[in-house]
Amino acid sequence: MTTISFIPQVIKSWRTKSVNDVSLIMYLVLMIGQFSWLTYGILIHSLPLIVSDFIVFVLTIAMLVLKFKYKISGDKEADA
């Protein structure tokens, strides 16, 4: 369940194109942590660990992409 807990935030941010309340630092720290767990899972050949951490890692990257994409486009609109 915790693996898919990020899906609602990604969907909401994508639909609303609003990321103002999303913490950049939290997602950067989470990405580093998930990458570490993913690496560990690969090293010990644990498929459940690899799959779950890969999913969260991809969702975290998606959130960071949305954060930068919509923050930049929001900045351009504010300048207009």
N, C-alpha and C positions, 0 to 999 in steps of 0.2 A: 504493500500500500504506500509506503513512504517513497518508493521509487517514482510513482506516478503523481505524487502530490504537487509537483511543479507544473503539471499540464494546465490546470485552471489559470494560473498566473500568466503563462505564456499565451494562452488563448485570449484572455482578457486584454492583455497588452497589445496583442496583434489586432484584435477587433477595434479597440478604442483608440489605438495609436497614441496611448498615453502611458508614459513611464516615469512621470514626475515623482511618484511616491515609491519607486523601486530603488533600493539601496545598491549602488554600484559596488561599494566596498564589500557588502555581504555576498554578492554574487561572485566577485573576484576571489574572495577567501573560499567560498564553497567550491568554485572551479578547481582551485589548487588542491583542496581536500579530496575532491572526487577523483582528480587525476592521480593523486597519491594512492588512493584505494584501488583504482583501476590498475595501476602499475603493480601493486601488491598482488591483486587477483591474478594478473598475468604471470607473475613470478612463481606463485604457488599453484598455478593451473586450476584455479577454482572457477568453474563456469558460472555458478550462480552469482558470485562476486563480480566477475567480469561483466556479465549481462546487466545486472542492476546498476552498477556504477557507470557503465557506458551510457545507459539510458539517461541517468541523471546528468552526466557530463554533457551529453548532447543538448538536453533541455536547458542546462545552465548556459551553454554557449549561445543557444537560441535567444535566451533572455538578454544576454549581453549584447548580441547583435541588434535586437529590438531597442535596447536602451540607447545605444549609440545612434542607430538609424533615426529614431523618433526624437531624440534629444537634439540631434543636428538639424533635422527638418523643423523642429519647434523653434530653434534658435533663428533659423532663416525667416520664419514667419514673423517672429517678434521684431526682426530688423526691418521688415517691409513697412 
